[in-house]
Amino acid sequence: MVKQYGDYVTKADINEADELQPGEGAILSKGFKRFAVYKDEENKVHAFSAVCPHMGCMVQWNAEEKSFDCPCHGSRFTKEGVVINGPATVGLERIKIKD
């Protein structure tokens, strides 16, 4: 169980959304909070909670599929946070990142 929630304290992929190129996603860290962020081709940043709504694990960016995937139980979400595969039944929570 400790391993499952270890991503809450490990280093995130990026510290600022400006680090993303168009078409890229990552897990962003602001203090102890983690955000799933994606920068679209028009340079607009889409941000969501990085916490999977199924059981609270931290999602990871899948660059090959351009999706956010939960390593714990296999839920997958589009770059817009919409659930693709369960067991999650709802998408990632859309949020606004505060500087």
PETAGI-V439030 format. One line per field, one symbol per residue. burial: b if it has 16 or more other C-alpha atoms within 10 Angstrom, else e. A space follows every 10 residues. Layout:
BEGIN
burial: ???
END
This chain:
BEGIN
burial: eeeeeeebee ebbbeebeeb eebbbbbbbe eeebbbbbbb eeeebbbbbb bbbbeebbbb bbeeebbbbb ebeebbbbbb bbbbeeebeb bbbbeebee
END
